[in-house]
């Protein structure tokens, strides 16, 4: 039996795995872990947002419910897809930062 999965039920474990992979690469290179909170602030959040379109594919069409613009994807940041879908190499790009 197949069924659709999406939203935070899918994205949270995907991003958890991406950050874990990036942190392993960073540790191998002798760099500190990406941090969710620390003396330099929220480096994981800042670094993900800094990736831009090189490693985040903007989702520009589609909707998630019947709540109008709030649930409709469009160019750039939107509530439905955030900055977009991670692409191959996103963990390496995060590992290379700072």
Secondary structure, DSSP 8 states (H G I E B T S, - for coil): ------THHHHHHHHHHHHHHHHHHHHHTT-----SSSTT--HHHHHHHHTGGGTEE---S-BSSSSGGGGB--SSSBTTTBT-EE-TTHHHHHHH--
